[in-house]
Amino acid sequence: MANASRQAAWEYWGAELKRRREESGLTQEALGRQVFVSGGYVGQFEQAIRKPQLDVAVRIDGVLQTDGFFERTWRKLIDDQRYADYFAAAAELERLAKKICDFESMVVPGLLQTAAYTRAFMLAGNPLAAEEYIEDTVRGRLDRAVILKDATRPVYWAVLHEAVLRVPVGGPAVMAEELEHIAQLARERKILLQVLPFAAGAYPVMGKSLRLMEFDDAPPTAYTEGVYSGNLLDDPAVVKRAQAAYDLFRAAALSPEASLALIESAAEDYRRCASST
């Protein structure tokens, strides 16, 4: 579904929510209390500024007695085979964010991945997958990365643990291309980049990933991933704790200049290894 038509469909979803809420005689605040979100969030759903999570859509159906309408429509709009089910809502928010902060402990963040790196990463977890599935995933990830090239691109800050540079996903040639790509984005000032070195020792939420997103007209969110699962968090207290953890990552990481030098050195090492084999 193209972005414009998808947005129009979400606007329809919001308009239907407003119509059915008003028919039920509920204010935004009253509905919000019953589905465990604020009245302001309900207003953002109705204006298609923000997409609800699935459990909220299910509770809306229950309160408004709409026989599953909002759940079914949500599933149709969110469903996109390029993204895992648990990441689809975060991918939608990504396009609206004015600032994105990523931390990764083992893998290059999706927005920074090259096609070859994505392909190798996907094949590692799906060795028997059809080529069409792999290519759809690669295209989806590259489509997402377009936001870093837009004139209105969000501020993007990535902190990568040094392990991300050292695990040879796809082999030396793939890693050389990947790290060169990241270095180029940093040199073109399209991203802010830091590396958390092995020497930094222990760090918050060790071994996990964390993404923070900020918006012009909506509260910030945090997103974390586990094994075939993801959590999109918008509770203000939880998001505040996640932001504090990210501040600790940045404080312990190398400076942007030293980080870039380390990435370029690693890329050179991989390039020499690739050329010698």
MIKEDO-895032 format. One record per residue: residue in one letter; x, y, z negated of N, C-alpha, C, O, CB in turn. Coordinates in pm, whole numbers, padded with zeros to 5 digits, always signed. Glycine has a CB too. Example, Ala and Ser with C-alpha at 12.3 -4.5 7.8 and 13.67 -1.06 7.14 Angstrom:
2
A+01319-00569-00780+01230-00450-00780+01320-00330-00780+01424-00332-00846+01131-00447-00905
S+01285-00225-00708+01367-00106-00714+01290+00003-00787+01341+00114-00804+01408-00060-00572
This chain:
277
M+00084-00119+00000+00000+00000+00000+00088+00124+00000+00176+00138-00086-00096+00000-00122
A+00067+00214+00095+00148+00335+00102+00122+00421-00020+00017+00413-00083+00118+00414+00231
N+00222+00505-00053+00212+00585-00174+00089+00675-00175+00022+00688-00277+00337+00670-00190
A+00059+00739-00059-00055+00831-00053-00186+00759-00077-00271+00806-00152-00058+00902+00083
S-00203+00643-00012-00328+00570-00029-00338+00512-00170-00447+00503-00227-00340+00458+00076
R-00224+00471-00226-00226+00419-00363-00266+00528-00461-00345+00504-00553-00088+00362-00400
Q-00212+00651-00441-00248+00761-00528-00396+00795-00516-00463+00823-00615-00164+00884-00497
A-00447+00791-00393-00589+00818-00373-00675+00714-00444-00780+00746-00499-00623+00821-00222
A-00629+00590-00443-00704+00484-00511-00701+00505-00663-00802+00481-00730-00646+00346-00476
W-00587+00549-00717-00583+00578-00860-00673+00696-00895-00733+00699-01002-00440+00607-00904
E-00682+00794-00805-00772+00907-00828-00917+00858-00832-00997+00908-00911-00754+01014-00719
Y-00951+00762-00746-01084+00702-00750-01106+00631-00884-01212+00644-00945-01105+00604-00632
W-01004+00555-00929-01011+00485-01058-01040+00585-01168-01125+00561-01254-00879+00408-01086
G-00968+00698-01167-00987+00800-01269-01124+00865-01263-01187+00891-01365-00881+00905-01258
A-01171+00890-01139-01302+00952-01123-01412+00860-01173-01509+00905-01234-01326+00988-00976
E-01397+00730-01147-01494+00633-01196-01492+00625-01348-01596+00612-01413-01467+00494-01135
L-01373+00632-01404-01362+00631-01551-01436+00751-01610-01512+00737-01706-01214+00633-01595
K-01416+00868-01553-01483+00988-01602-01634+00975-01589-01708+01006-01682-01433+01112-01527
R-01681+00927-01472-01825+00916-01448-01888+00819-01547-01991+00850-01608-01852+00869-01305
R-01828+00705-01564-01888+00603-01651-01874+00641-01798-01961+00607-01879-01823+00467-01625
R-01767+00711-01833-01752+00759-01971-01863+00859-02003-01926+00851-02109-01612+00823-01993
E-01887+00954-01912-01989+01057-01935-02128+00995-01938-02213+01037-02016-01981+01166-01828
E-02152+00893-01852-02281+00824-01855-02305+00755-01988-02419+00740-02031-02288+00722-01742
S-02196+00715-02054-02207+00650-02184-02216+00751-02298-02229+00712-02414-02089+00558-02206
G-02208+00879-02265-02219+00983-02366-02097+00997-02455-02108+01044-02568-02336+00956-02450
L-01980+00955-02405-01857+00961-02484-01767+01075-02438-01753+01100-02318-01783+00827-02476
T-01706+01142-02533-01600+01238-02499-01471+01161-02475-01462+01042-02505-01582+01344-02613
Q-01372+01230-02419-01241+01165-02400-01184+01119-02534-01126+01011-02544-01143+01261-02331
E-01202+01204-02637-01149+01168-02770-01220+01045-02826-01157+00957-02884-01165+01286-02867
A-01352+01039-02807-01429+00925-02860-01389+00795-02791-01373+00692-02857-01579+00950-02844
L-01375+00800-02659-01333+00679-02587-01191+00641-02628-01160+00524-02649-01342+00701-02433
G-01105+00742-02639-00967+00715-02677-00957+00643-02809-00878+00549-02823-00890+00843-02683
R-01036+00685-02907-01033+00619-03038-01069+00471-03026-01011+00387-03096-01129+00689-03135
Q-01163+00440-02939-01210+00302-02928-01115+00212-02849-01118+00090-02864-01347+00299-02864
V-01031+00273-02763-00937+00191-02685-00793+00212-02732-00697+00166-02669-00948+00225-02535
F-00779+00283-02847-00650+00300-02915-00549+00383-02837-00430+00352-02837-00592+00165-02943
V-00596+00487-02771-00508+00587-02712-00566+00724-02748-00677+00733-02799-00494+00569-02555
S-00490+00830-02722-00541+00963-02753-00641+01009-02647-00644+00956-02536-00426+01062-02764
G-00722+01108-02684-00813+01167-02586-00737+01229-02471-00785+01229-02358-00903+01271-02652
G-00618+01284-02499-00536+01341-02393-00493+01238-02291-00487+01266-02171-00413+01407-02452
Y-00464+01115-02339-00428+01008-02246-00546+00974-02155-00528+00954-02035-00383+00883-02323
V-00666+00968-02213-00784+00939-02131-00798+01045-02022-00829+01013-01907-00913+00934-02219
G-00774+01171-02058-00780+01277-01958-00676+01258-01848-00704+01285-01731-00759+01412-02024
Q-00558+01212-01886-00454+01188-01785-00490+01069-01696-00457+01069-01577-00319+01163-01853
F-00557+00968-01753-00605+00858-01669-00707+00910-01568-00702+00875-01450-00668+00745-01756
E-00797+00993-01615-00904+01043-01528-00850+01132-01416-00908+01139-01308-01006+01120-01610
Q-00740+01201-01442-00680+01287-01340-00575+01214-01256-00513+01274-01169-00617+01409-01406
A-00555+01085-01283-00456+01002-01212-00315+01055-01231-00228+01035-01146-00489+00996-01063
I-00292+01123-01344-00157+01167-01378-00078+01049-01433+00041+01035-01409-00160+01284-01479
R-00149+00966-01509-00085+00852-01572-00169+00728-01551-00292+00733-01553-00063+00878-01723
K-00101+00615-01531-00171+00488-01513-00178+00416-01647-00079+00410-01719-00101+00400-01406
P-00294+00360-01681-00307+00288-01808-00238+00152-01800-00217+00099-01691-00455+00270-01846
Q-00205+00098-01916-00157-00039-01920-00277-00133-01912-00391-00093-01938-00072-00065-02048
L-00250-00258-01877-00358-00353-01853-00447-00370-01975-00570-00375-01962-00301-00487-01812
D-00388-00379-02094-00471-00401-02212-00566-00285-02237-00676-00305-02289-00384-00423-02335
V-00525-00163-02199-00613-00047-02213-00728-00057-02114-00843-00029-02149-00534+00085-02191
A-00698-00098-01990-00804-00114-01890-00907-00217-01936-01027-00199-01917-00745-00156-01754
V-00859-00325-01997-00950-00430-02047-01037-00374-02159-01157-00401-02162-00869-00553-02098
R-00980-00296-02250-01059-00240-02360-01160-00137-02308-01271-00127-02361-00966-00174-02464
I-01123-00062-02205-01218+00033-02145-01340-00042-02091-01453+00001-02113-01150+00113-02030
D-01316-00154-02022-01428-00235-01972-01518-00278-02088-01641-00276-02076-01377-00358-01897
G-01456-00316-02199-01535-00362-02312-01619-00252-02373-01736-00273-02406-01446-00419-02416
V-01561-00133-02388-01633-00021-02450-01742+00031-02357-01854+00057-02402-01535+00093-02486
L-01711+00046-02228-01807+00103-02133-01899-00003-02073-01990+00030-01998-01734+00176-02022
Q-01873-00131-02107-01955-00242-02057-01962-00240-01904-02070-00239-01845-02098-00235-02116
T-01845-00240-01842-01837-00229-01696-01803-00361-01628-01760-00363-01513-01734-00126-01659
D-01822-00472-01701-01813-00606-01641-01679-00628-01568-01676-00687-01460-01928-00626-01543
G-01570-00581-01629-01437-00609-01574-01395-00520-01459-01291-00545-01398-01432-00748-01529
F-01473-00417-01427-01442-00331-01311-01303-00270-01323-01225-00277-01228-01546-00220-01297
F-01272-00211-01437-01145-00139-01450-01026-00234-01454-00918-00201-01405-01146-00052-01576
E-01045-00353-01513-00937-00452-01510-00912-00501-01368-00797-00507-01324-00971-00572-01602
R-01018-00536-01296-01001-00588-01159-00936-00484-01070-00846-00515-00992-01136-00631-01101
T-00982-00360-01081-00926-00254-00996-00781-00227-01034-00697-00205-00946-01009-00125-01008
W-00751-00228-01164-00613-00209-01209-00522-00315-01146-00416-00284-01093-00606-00215-01364
R-00566-00441-01154-00483-00549-01100-00460-00532-00951-00350-00560-00902-00547-00684-01127
K-00558-00488-00878-00543-00469-00734-00445-00356-00703-00365-00367-00611-00679-00439-00670
L-00453-00248-00781-00366-00133-00757-00223-00159-00799-00129-00117-00731-00418-00012-00830
I-00205-00228-00912-00070-00254-00962-00001-00364-00885+00121-00365-00871-00075-00289-01109
D-00081-00460-00833-00022-00576-00768+00066-00535-00650+00019-00471-00556-00130-00671-00721
D+00193-00572-00655+00287-00544-00548+00395-00651-00557+00471-00653-00654+00348-00397-00558
Q+00401-00739-00459+00493-00853-00467+00638-00811-00470+00725-00892-00505+00470-00945-00351
R+00668-00687-00436+00807-00643-00443+00854-00630-00587+00974-00634-00613+00824-00510-00370
Y+00760-00614-00681+00795-00595-00821+00733-00704-00906+00623-00752-00879+00750-00457-00869
A+00807-00743-01010+00750-00836-01108+00629-00770-01173+00625-00648-01189+00855-00877-01215
D+00531-00851-01212+00408-00799-01272+00438-00706-01390+00376-00601-01406+00317-00914-01317
Y+00534-00747-01473+00561-00671-01594+00634-00539-01566+00641-00452-01653+00643-00754-01689
F+00688-00524-01442+00760-00400-01410+00678-00304-01324+00715-00188-01309+00889-00433-01338
A+00567-00351-01269+00493-00271-01172+00448-00136-01228+00460-00034-01159+00372-00348-01125
A+00397-00133-01351+00352-00007-01408+00469+00089-01428+00455+00210-01406+00280-00031-01541
A+00584+00036-01471+00703+00121-01488+00750+00176-01353+00796+00290-01346+00817+00043-01556
A+00738+00096-01248+00777+00142-01114+00688+00257-01068+00736+00349-01002+00770+00026-01013
E+00560+00252-01102+00470+00362-01068+00511+00490-01140+00514+00597-01080+00324+00326-01102
L+00542+00478-01268+00582+00596-01345+00714+00654-01297+00736+00775-01304+00592+00562-01492
E+00801+00569-01249+00933+00611-01201+00922+00722-01096+01002+00815-01094+01008+00491-01143
R+00822+00710-01009+00805+00808-00902+00762+00945-00955+00781+01046-00888+00703+00759-00801
L+00705+00948-01076+00652+01072-01133+00748+01137-01231+00726+01251-01274+00521+01045-01201
A+00853+01067-01268+00941+01114-01374+01024+01234-01329+01067+01243-01214+01033+01002-01420
K+01046+01326-01422+01138+01438-01395+01278+01406-01447+01375+01469-01407+01086+01568-01460
K+01288+01306-01537+01417+01263-01589+01410+01115-01621+01314+01067-01681+01456+01345-01715
I+01514+01041-01579+01523+00897-01605+01660+00871-01665+01762+00912-01611+01501+00813-01474
C+01661+00802-01779+01786+00762-01844+01788+00610-01854+01703+00550-01920+01799+00828-01985
D+01885+00547-01788+01897+00401-01789+02017+00358-01870+02123+00420-01863+01907+00347-01646
F+02000+00250-01948+02114+00181-02008+02105+00036-01967+01999-00027-01980+02116+00197-02164
E+02215-00018-01916+02221-00160-01881+02344-00223-01942+02453-00165-01939+02219-00179-01728
S+02326-00343-01997+02436-00411-02064+02507-00513-01975+02622-00547-02001+02385-00480-02187
M+02438-00562-01868+02499-00669-01789+02482-00653-01638+02558-00712-01562+02442-00799-01829
V+02385-00575-01593+02354-00569-01451+02340-00425-01406+02299-00339-01484+02226-00647-01420
V+02375-00397-01282+02360-00263-01227+02211-00225-01226+02130-00306-01182+02420-00254-01083
P+02173-00106-01272+02032-00065-01268+01977-00072-01125+02048-00048-01028+02016+00078-01325
G+01849-00105-01116+01787-00122-00985+01803-00005-00891+01825-00024-00772+01644-00150-01002
L+01793+00118-00943+01803+00236-00857+01942+00254-00798+01958+00330-00703+01766+00359-00935
L+02042+00186-00853+02180+00202-00806+02228+00083-00725+02342+00082-00678+02273+00224-00923
Q+02144-00018-00707+02189-00141-00642+02195-00128-00490+02110-00063-00428+02097-00254-00679
T+02296-00191-00431+02303-00205-00287+02219-00327-00246+02180-00408-00329+02450-00220-00239
A+02192-00338-00115+02115-00452-00067+02186-00583-00097+02123-00680-00138+02089-00439+00084
A+02318-00587-00076+02392-00712-00097+02393-00752-00245+02381-00870-00277+02537-00698-00047
Y+02406-00655-00333+02405-00684-00477+02268-00737-00518+02259-00837-00590+02443-00557-00559
T+02162-00670-00475+02026-00714-00508+02002-00856-00458+01947-00940-00530+01921-00619-00448
R+02044-00882-00335+02023-01016-00278+02095-01123-00360+02038-01227-00391+02072-01020-00131
A+02221-01095-00396+02297-01192-00475+02235-01212-00613+02228-01324-00663+02443-01147-00490
F+02191-01105-00673+02130-01112-00805+02000-01193-00800+01976-01276-00888+02102-00971-00860
M+01917-01168-00700+01791-01241-00688+01814-01389-00660+01744-01474-00715+01705-01179-00578
L+01911-01421-00575+01937-01561-00543+01990-01637-00663+01967-01758-00675+02037-01571-00428
A+02060-01568-00753+02111-01635-00872+01996-01686-00959+02007-01792-01020+02200-01541-00954
G+01887-01612-00964+01773-01653-01045+01666-01728-00968+01576-01787-01027+01711-01535-01107
N+01677-01727-00832+01577-01792-00748+01648-01866-00634+01629-01831-00518+01476-01687-00691
P+01730-01967-00666+01812-02030-00563+01734-02101-00453+01788-02124-00344+01903-02129-00627
L+01608-02135-00478+01527-02204-00376+01420-02114-00316+01331-02162-00245+01461-02327-00438
A+01429-01984-00343+01326-01892-00294+01332-01878-00142+01439-01888-00082+01340-01755-00360
A+01215-01854-00083+01208-01830+00061+01279-01699+00095+01280-01605+00015+01062-01826+00110
E+01338-01695+00213+01411-01575+00254+01320-01453+00258+01362-01342+00227+01476-01596+00392
E+01194-01474+00295+01100-01362+00301+01082-01298+00164+01075-01176+00152+00965-01409+00355
Y+01074-01382+00060+01059-01331-00076+01182-01249-00116+01168-01140-00171+01038-01447-00177
I+01300-01300-00087+01422-01229-00122+01429-01096-00049+01463-00994-00109+01546-01314-00090
E+01398-01096+00079+01407-00973+00158+01301-00871+00114+01328-00751+00115+01390-01004+00307
D+01183-00917+00077+01081-00825+00026+01129-00757-00102+01109-00638-00122+00949-00900-00001
T+01194-00835-00187+01246-00780-00312+01355-00678-00284+01360-00572-00346+01300-00892-00402
V+01444-00710-00190+01552-00618-00154+01495-00488-00100+01538-00379-00139+01647-00682-00051
R+01397-00499-00009+01337-00377+00048+01269-00294-00060+01279-00171-00061+01235-00414+00156
G+01200-00362-00152+01133-00290-00259+01230-00212-00345+01203-00099-00383+01055-00385-00345
R+01344-00273-00375+01443-00206-00460+01507-00088-00386+01530+00017-00446+01551-00304-00505
L+01535-00105-00258+01592+00005-00180+01491+00118-00162+01527+00235-00162+01640-00046-00042
D+01364+00082-00147+01259+00185-00136+01254+00269-00263+01236+00390-00257+01121+00120-00110
R+01269+00204-00377+01268+00279-00504+01384+00378-00509+01368+00490-00558+01276+00183-00623
A+01499+00338-00460+01619+00421-00470+01611+00548-00389+01693+00638-00407+01739+00343-00426
V+01513+00558-00300+01497+00678-00218+01478+00802-00305+01515+00912-00264+01378+00663-00122
I+01421+00786-00425+01395+00903-00509+01524+00975-00547+01520+01094-00579+01321+00862-00635
L+01638+00905-00545+01764+00970-00579+01817+01056-00465+01911+01134-00483+01868+00866-00617
K+01758+01043-00347+01801+01120-00231+01709+01238-00202+01743+01327-00124+01810+01030-00109
D+01591+01239-00264+01495+01346-00240+01545+01478-00296+01620+01482-00394+01360+01311-00302
A+01502+01587-00232+01538+01720-00283+01480+01742-00422+01536+01816-00503+01489+01829-00188
T+01367+01679-00450+01301+01694-00580+01332+01576-00672+01254+01543-00761+01149+01708-00562
R+01447+01514-00649+01482+01394-00726+01486+01425-00875+01515+01538-00916+01618+01338-00679
P+01457+01324-00956+01465+01343-01102+01610+01352-01147+01701+01307-01077+01393+01227-01176
V+01631+01411-01263+01762+01401-01328+01779+01253-01364+01695+01194-01431+01773+01495-01457
Y+01890+01194-01319+01912+01052-01345+02043+01034-01418+02149+01075-01369+01913+00970-01213
W+02037+00973-01536+02154+00951-01622+02163+00802-01650+02069+00743-01702+02145+01034-01755
A+02277+00742-01617+02296+00600-01641+02416+00578-01731+02522+00635-01709+02315+00524-01509
V+02398+00494-01833+02509+00446-01915+02519+00297-01889+02425+00222-01916+02487+00479-02068
L+02633+00252-01838+02655+00112-01807+02759+00054-01901+02866+00113-01920+02699+00094-01660
H+02730-00059-01961+02833-00126-02038+02940-00176-01942+02911-00209-01827+02773-00243-02123
E+03064-00181-01989+03174-00223-01902+03151-00363-01845+03204-00396-01739+03306-00221-01978
A+03073-00445-01914+03043-00579-01864+02976-00574-01727+02993-00665-01646+02954-00655-01963
V+02900-00469-01701+02835-00454-01571+02939-00451-01460+02915-00503-01351+02749-00325-01568
L+03054-00389-01486+03159-00377-01385+03237-00506-01368+03296-00530-01262+03254-00264-01422
R+03238-00590-01471+03328-00705-01472+03263-00835-01428+03333-00929-01391+03383-00724-01609
V+03130-00843-01430+03062-00966-01385+03052-00960-01232+02981-00874-01179+02919-00982-01451
P+03120-01048-01159+03128-01037-01012+03005-01091-00940+03010-01195-00875+03250-01111-00963
V+02895-01019-00951+02772-01059-00883+02794-01059-00732+02829-00956-00674+02653-00963-00921
G+02775-01174-00669+02792-01183-00524+02935-01195-00476+02958-01211-00357+02731-01066-00461
G+03032-01187-00567+03171-01198-00527+03240-01064-00513+03175-00960-00523+03181-01272-00398
P+03372-01065-00488+03450-00941-00485+03403-00839-00381+03397-00719-00412+03593-00974-00459
A+03370-00881-00261+03331-00786-00156+03202-00715-00193+03189-00594-00175+03316-00858-00021
V+03105-00790-00245+02978-00731-00286+02999-00633-00400+02942-00524-00401+02878-00840-00327
M+03082-00672-00497+03107-00583-00611+03183-00458-00570+03155-00349-00620+03184-00656-00719
A+03278-00472-00478+03351-00354-00430+03255-00255-00366+03261-00135-00394+03461-00395-00330
E+03167-00305-00280+03069-00217-00214+02977-00153-00317+02946-00034-00307+02986-00297-00110
E+02932-00231-00415+02840-00180-00516+02904-00069-00599+02844+00037-00617+02794-00293-00608
L+03024-00092-00647+03090+00009-00731+03129+00132-00651+03127+00244-00704+03213-00051-00798
E+03164+00114-00525+03192+00229-00439+03066+00312-00417+03071+00435-00411+03249+00182-00303
H+02954+00244-00405+02825+00313-00388+02793+00397-00512+02753+00513-00500+02711+00211-00362
I+02810+00338-00630+02784+00412-00753+02877+00532-00765+02834+00641-00802+02800+00320-00875
A+03005+00511-00733+03102+00620-00741+03067+00734-00645+03082+00851-00679+03243+00568-00711
Q+03019+00699-00527+02981+00801-00430+02863+00885-00481+02863+01007-00467+02946+00737-00295
L+02764+00818-00539+02650+00892-00595+02694+00988-00704+02644+01100-00714+02545+00794-00650
A+02789+00943-00786+02840+01029-00893+02918+01147-00835+02902+01260-00880+02928+00949-00989
R+03001+01119-00737+03081+01226-00677+02994+01327-00602+03028+01445-00594+03185+01167-00581
E+02882+01281-00548+02788+01372-00479+02697+01444-00577+02610+01521-00537+02704+01294-00377
R+02716+01418-00707+02639+01481-00815+02489+01452-00804+02405+01537-00834+02663+01633-00816
K+02458+01332-00759+02319+01288-00755+02281+01213-00882+02163+01197-00913+02295+01199-00633
I+02382+01168-00956+02357+01100-01081+02460+01143-01185+02570+01187-01151+02359+00946-01061
L+02423+01129-01312+02517+01141-01422+02549+01000-01468+02459+00918-01485+02459+01229-01540
L+02678+00971-01489+02718+00834-01512+02823+00825-01622+02919+00901-01624+02771+00773-01384
Q+02803+00729-01713+02902+00699-01815+02914+00548-01831+02820+00473-01806+02865+00765-01950
V+03033+00505-01874+03058+00363-01901+03085+00347-02051+03166+00419-02109+03178+00309-01817
L+03016+00252-02111+03040+00216-02250+03146+00105-02250+03115-00007-02209+02908+00170-02324
P+03269+00133-02294+03376+00035-02279+03368-00078-02381+03306-00063-02486+03510+00103-02290
F+03432-00190-02348+03440-00301-02443+03496-00254-02577+03453-00300-02683+03527-00415-02386
A+03591-00162-02570+03658-00115-02692+03564-00044-02788+03596-00028-02905+03771-00022-02655
A+03447-00002-02740+03351+00066-02828+03291-00029-02931+03236+00015-03032+03239+00130-02745
G+03303-00158-02905+03252-00256-03001+03100-00267-03000+03036-00258-02895+03298-00221-03139
A+03044-00286-03120+02898-00304-03131+02825-00176-03092+02877-00066-03106+02858-00345-03276
Y+02704-00194-03041+02623-00081-03000+02476-00114-03022+02442-00231-03040+02649-00044-02851
P+02386-00014-03021+02244-00040-03047+02184-00138-02946+02228-00146-02831+02164+00090-03045
V+02084-00212-02990+02010-00311-02908+02105-00389-02817+02085-00393-02695+01901-00240-02824
M+02207-00450-02875+02310-00518-02797+02251-00622-02703+02163-00699-02740+02411-00584-02890
G+02303-00621-02580+02262-00717-02480+02131-00686-02410+02088-00761-02323+02251-00849-02542
K+02067-00576-02448+01936-00541-02390+01951-00428-02287+02058-00369-02272+01837-00499-02502
S+01844-00400-02218+01838-00283-02131+01738-00184-02190+01649-00221-02267+01798-00324-01984
L+01753-00058-02151+01662+00045-02200+01649+00152-02094+01747+00196-02035+01711+00105-02333
R+01525+00194-02072+01500+00305-01979+01410+00406-02048+01309+00369-02107+01436+00254-01846
L+01446+00533-02039+01365+00643-02089+01317+00725-01970+01394+00751-01877+01445+00732-02191
M+01190+00765-01972+01137+00850-01865+01064+00968-01924+00987+00954-02020+01043+00770-01772
E+01088+01086-01868+01021+01208-01910+00942+01265-01791+00981+01247-01676+01124+01313-01964
F+00831+01334-01823+00739+01383-01720+00703+01529-01746+00716+01579-01858+00613+01296-01714
D+00657+01596-01642+00616+01735-01657+00489+01749-01741+00480+01836-01827+00595+01799-01522
D+00391+01662-01714+00259+01680-01774+00212+01559-01854+00092+01537-01870+00158+01711-01667
A+00307+01480-01905+00269+01361-01981+00379+01330-02082+00494+01369-02063+00244+01239-01887
P+00344+01261-02191+00444+01226-02292+00550+01131-02234+00524+01063-02135+00377+01162-02414
P+00668+01126-02295+00774+01037-02247+00743+00891-02277+00660+00860-02362+00908+01075-02310
T+00811+00803-02206+00796+00660-02226+00933+00594-02240+01035+00651-02202+00717+00596-02111
A+00933+00474-02295+01051+00389-02298+01013+00254-02239+00901+00206-02259+01107+00374-02445
Y+01106+00194-02167+01079+00063-02106+01196-00030-02139+01312+00007-02122+01059+00075-01952
T+01164-00150-02185+01266-00251-02212+01226-00381-02143+01109-00404-02115+01283-00272-02365
E+01326-00465-02116+01300-00594-02052+01359-00707-02131+01465-00694-02193+01353-00595-01911
G+01289-00820-02128+01339-00944-02184+01341-01050-02075+01357-01017-01957+01253-00989-02304
V+01325-01175-02113+01324-01284-02016+01186-01292-01951+01089-01330-02015+01360-01420-02085
Y+01179-01255-01823+01054-01255-01747+00944-01178-01821+00827-01217-01819+01008-01399-01721
S+00982-01069-01884+00884-00987-01956+00937-00845-01966+01057-00822-01959+00855-01045-02097
G+00846-00752-01982+00884-00613-01998+00786-00542-02089+00670-00582-02099+00892-00542-01863
N+00831-00438-02154+00745-00360-02243+00755-00213-02207+00863-00154-02213+00782-00382-02390
L+00642-00154-02170+00634-00011-02144+00579+00053-02271+00463+00030-02306+00546+00021-02018
L+00660+00131-02338+00628+00183-02470+00598+00332-02463+00675+00408-02403+00743+00156-02568
D+00487+00374-02523+00458+00517-02524+00420+00568-02663+00383+00685-02678+00346+00547-02428
D+00430+00481-02765+00408+00528-02901+00517+00630-02935+00635+00598-02926+00409+00409-03002
P+00479+00752-02975+00579+00858-02997+00690+00818-03093+00806+00853-03070+00511+00981-03049
A+00658+00747-03200+00760+00708-03298+00859+00608-03237+00979+00616-03263+00694+00649-03423
V+00807+00515-03158+00894+00415-03095+00983+00480-02989+01102+00451-02980+00811+00302-03032
V+00924+00569-02909+01002+00638-02806+01111+00723-02870+01222+00731-02818+00910+00727-02719
K+01081+00785-02982+01181+00867-03052+01298+00780-03097+01413+00822-03086+01117+00939-03173
R+01271+00660-03147+01378+00570-03188+01461+00527-03067+01583+00516-03076+01320+00447-03260
A+01395+00502-02955+01467+00463-02834+01556+00578-02785+01668+00555-02740+01368+00422-02723
Q+01506+00700-02795+01586+00816-02756+01709+00830-02846+01817+00866-02798+01502+00944-02760
A+01693+00802-02974+01806+00808-03067+01911+00702-03032+02031+00728-03040+01758+00789-03212
A+01865+00583-02993+01958+00478-02953+02036+00521-02829+02156+00497-02819+01882+00346-02925
Y+01966+00584-02735+02034+00628-02612+02138+00736-02643+02244+00740-02581+01931+00682-02510
D+02109+00822-02738+02207+00923-02778+02333+00856-02831+02444+00905-02808+02147+01017-02886
L+02318+00745-02902+02434+00672-02953+02514+00608-02839+02637+00606-02844+02390+00564-03053
F+02445+00557-02737+02515+00505-02619+02605+00613-02560+02723+00592-02536+02415+00453-02513
R+02546+00729-02537+02619+00839-02472+02737+00885-02557+02844+00916-02504+02525+00957-02445
A+02717+00889-02689+02823+00936-02777+02942+00840-02777+03056+00884-02787+02771+00953-02919
A+02916+00710-02765+03023+00610-02770+03086+00584-02633+03192+00522-02625+02970+00481-02826
A+03022+00630-02527+03068+00603-02391+03186+00693-02352+03211+00795-02415+02954+00621-02292
L+03256+00652-02247+03361+00735-02189+03300+00860-02127+03181+00862-02096+03442+00656-02083
S+03379+00963-02109+03332+01084-02042+03295+01051-01898+03342+00950-01845+03440+01197-02047
P+03213+01132-01833+03182+01107-01692+03306+01095-01604+03311+01011-01515+03093+01217-01638
E+03407+01177-01629+03529+01173-01548+03604+01041-01569+03645+00977-01472+03621+01293-01582
A+03622+01002-01696+03691+00876-01725+03609+00757-01676+03666+00657-01631+03718+00863-01875
S+03478+00767-01684+03390+00658-01637+03405+00640-01487+03415+00527-01439+03243+00687-01673
L+03405+00750-01413+03420+00744-01268+03555+00682-01231+03563+00600-01140+03407+00884-01205
A+03660+00721-01302+03793+00666-01275+03795+00515-01299+03856+00441-01222+03898+00735-01362
L+03728+00469-01405+03724+00326-01435+03648+00250-01328+03690+00142-01286+03661+00301-01572
I+03537+00305-01283+03457+00240-01178+03534+00232-01047+03533+00129-00980+03325+00316-01157
E+03601+00340-01012+03678+00339-00887+03796+00242-00896+03831+00178-00797+03729+00480-00854
S+03857+00232-01013+03967+00137-01030+03916-00006-01016+03980-00090-00952+04035+00157-01168
A+03801-00034-01077+03744-00168-01065+03707-00200-00921+03725-00312-00875+03620-00181-01155
A+03655-00100-00849+03620-00119-00708+03744-00152-00625+03740-00239-00539+03550+00006-00652
E+03853-00083-00653+03978-00109-00581+04028-00251-00608+04074-00319-00518+04086-00008-00622
D+04017-00294-00734+04059-00430-00769+03977-00534-00692+04031-00630-00639+04046-00453-00920
Y+03845-00513-00689+03759-00605-00615+03791-00603-00466+03790-00707-00401+03612-00571-00638
R+03818-00485-00410+03847-00472-00268+03976-00547-00232+03983-00614-00130+03859-00323-00228
R+04079-00534-00318+04204-00606-00294+04182-00757-00301+04237-00834-00222+04312-00563-00396
C+04100-00798-00399+04071-00941-00413+03997-00994-00291+04025-01104-00243+03990-00967-00540
A+03902-00915-00241+03822-00956-00125+03909-00968-00001+03891-01059+00080+03707-00857-00099
S+04004-00876+00015+04087-00875+00134+04193-00984+00133+04249-01019+00237+04152-00742+00150
S+04221-01038+00015+04325-01140+00002+04272-01281+00013+04348-01378+00015+04397-01124-00130
T+04139-01293+00021+04079-01427+00029+04033-01457+00170+03980-01565+00195+03961-01439-00067
